[in-house]
Amino acid sequence: MAPSKTITNWIIKQNILKNLTVAFLTVTLLLWIKPYLMSVKDSGLDIFFFLSIFPLGSMFAYFAFSYSETNLNHVQHRILADLATFIFLLIICFSVALSTLIAVFIYPQMTMPFMLLATLLISGCLIYDFWNLYSNVAATE
């Protein structure tokens, strides 16, 4: 049974709110951690190694997930799906943004390429999340 138009609109609005919350929390966490990064300048390359584990693991889990396996008619399924993708997206976005900030501190002359690549990667993940949900909502209609 396909979700009604009202439920479909609600599901899409929930997803938009989730993605906006991820973006807001990423910026908030970056502003919180930025003062601490000033002391990292000398060992920044070491931090890249440890920091790369987080987005890599999250990306494997995130891109393996599909809303097609979620029963969109059941609130509990949608909550679990949204919670899982929220956590994965937050880890990915914050890790990429933090890596970019560290890279900019270490190589300030590369600020523009680092910022562009980070923006594209984060935007791609958020757009993929919306596409994944939207294509599965449309398939059930």
C-alpha positions as CSV (number, residue, x, y, z in Angstrom):
1,M,0.0,0.0,0.0
2,A,1.4,3.4,-1.0
3,P,1.6,6.2,1.5
4,S,-1.0,9.0,1.0
5,K,-0.1,12.4,-0.5
6,T,-0.2,13.9,3.0
7,I,2.2,11.3,4.4
8,T,4.4,11.6,1.4
9,N,4.6,15.4,1.9
10,W,5.3,14.9,5.6
11,I,8.1,12.3,4.9
12,I,9.8,14.7,2.4
13,K,9.5,17.6,4.9
14,Q,11.0,15.4,7.6
15,N,13.9,14.6,5.4
16,I,14.5,18.2,4.5
17,L,14.5,19.1,8.3
18,K,16.9,16.2,9.0
19,N,19.3,17.4,6.4
20,L,19.1,21.1,7.6
21,T,19.7,19.8,11.1
22,V,22.8,17.9,9.9
23,A,24.1,21.1,8.2
24,F,23.4,23.2,11.3
25,L,25.0,20.8,13.7
26,T,28.1,20.4,11.5
27,V,28.6,24.2,11.5
28,T,28.0,24.4,15.2
29,L,30.4,21.6,16.0
30,L,33.1,23.2,13.8
31,L,32.7,26.6,15.5
32,W,33.0,24.8,18.8
33,I,36.2,22.8,17.9
34,K,37.9,25.5,15.8
35,P,39.7,27.1,18.8
36,Y,41.2,23.7,19.7
37,L,42.5,23.2,16.2
38,M,45.0,26.0,16.5
39,S,47.2,23.8,18.6
40,V,47.1,21.0,16.1
41,K,49.0,22.7,13.3
42,D,52.2,20.7,13.8
43,S,50.6,17.3,14.0
44,G,47.8,17.9,11.5
45,L,48.9,15.2,9.1
46,D,48.7,12.6,11.9
47,I,45.2,13.7,12.7
48,F,44.1,13.1,9.0
49,F,44.9,9.4,9.4
50,F,42.7,9.0,12.5
51,L,40.0,11.3,11.2
52,S,39.7,9.4,7.9
53,I,38.4,6.3,9.6
54,F,35.2,8.0,10.7
55,P,33.8,9.2,7.3
56,L,35.0,6.1,5.6
57,G,33.1,3.7,7.9
58,S,30.0,6.0,7.8
59,M,30.1,6.2,4.0
60,F,30.1,2.4,3.7
61,A,27.1,2.2,6.0
62,Y,25.3,5.2,4.5
63,F,25.6,4.2,0.9
64,A,24.6,0.6,1.7
65,F,21.4,1.9,3.3
66,S,18.3,2.3,1.1
67,Y,14.9,3.6,1.8
68,S,13.6,0.9,-0.4
69,E,14.0,-1.5,2.5
70,T,12.1,0.8,4.8
71,N,8.3,0.5,5.2
72,L,7.4,4.1,4.8
73,N,3.9,3.5,6.1
74,H,5.2,2.6,9.6
75,V,6.4,5.5,11.7
76,Q,8.8,3.2,13.6
77,H,10.6,2.2,10.4
78,R,10.8,5.8,9.2
79,I,12.2,6.9,12.6
80,L,14.9,4.2,12.5
81,A,15.8,5.0,8.9
82,D,15.9,8.8,9.6
83,L,17.9,8.2,12.8
84,A,20.5,6.0,11.0
85,T,20.9,8.3,8.1
86,F,21.1,11.3,10.4
87,I,23.9,9.8,12.4
88,F,25.8,8.7,9.3
89,L,25.4,12.1,7.6
90,L,26.5,14.0,10.7
91,I,29.6,11.9,11.0
92,I,30.4,12.3,7.3
93,C,29.7,16.0,7.2
94,F,31.5,16.9,10.4
95,S,34.5,14.7,9.5
96,V,34.8,16.2,6.1
97,A,34.4,19.7,7.4
98,L,36.9,19.1,10.2
99,S,39.4,17.6,7.8
100,T,39.0,20.6,5.5
101,L,39.6,23.0,8.4
102,I,42.7,21.2,9.4
103,A,43.9,21.1,5.8
104,V,43.3,24.9,5.5
105,F,45.4,25.5,8.7
106,I,48.2,23.4,7.4
107,Y,48.1,24.5,3.7
108,P,46.4,27.9,3.6
109,Q,47.3,28.4,0.0
110,M,45.0,25.5,-0.9
111,T,41.9,26.9,0.9
112,M,39.8,27.3,-2.3
113,P,40.3,23.7,-3.6
114,F,39.8,22.2,-0.2
115,M,36.6,24.2,0.4
116,L,35.3,23.4,-3.0
117,L,35.9,19.7,-2.7
118,A,34.4,19.5,0.8
119,T,31.3,21.5,-0.3
120,L,30.8,19.2,-3.3
121,L,31.2,16.0,-1.2
122,I,28.8,17.2,1.6
123,S,26.3,18.5,-1.0
124,G,26.5,15.2,-2.8
125,C,25.7,13.2,0.3
126,L,22.8,15.4,1.2
127,I,21.4,15.3,-2.3
128,Y,21.8,11.6,-2.4
129,D,19.9,11.2,0.8
130,F,17.0,13.2,-0.6
131,W,17.1,11.3,-3.9
132,N,17.2,8.0,-2.2
133,L,14.1,8.9,-0.2
134,Y,12.3,10.6,-3.0
135,S,12.8,7.8,-5.5
136,N,11.5,5.2,-3.1
137,V,8.5,7.3,-2.1
138,A,7.7,7.8,-5.8
139,A,8.1,4.0,-6.4
140,T,5.5,3.2,-3.8
141,E,2.9,5.6,-5.2
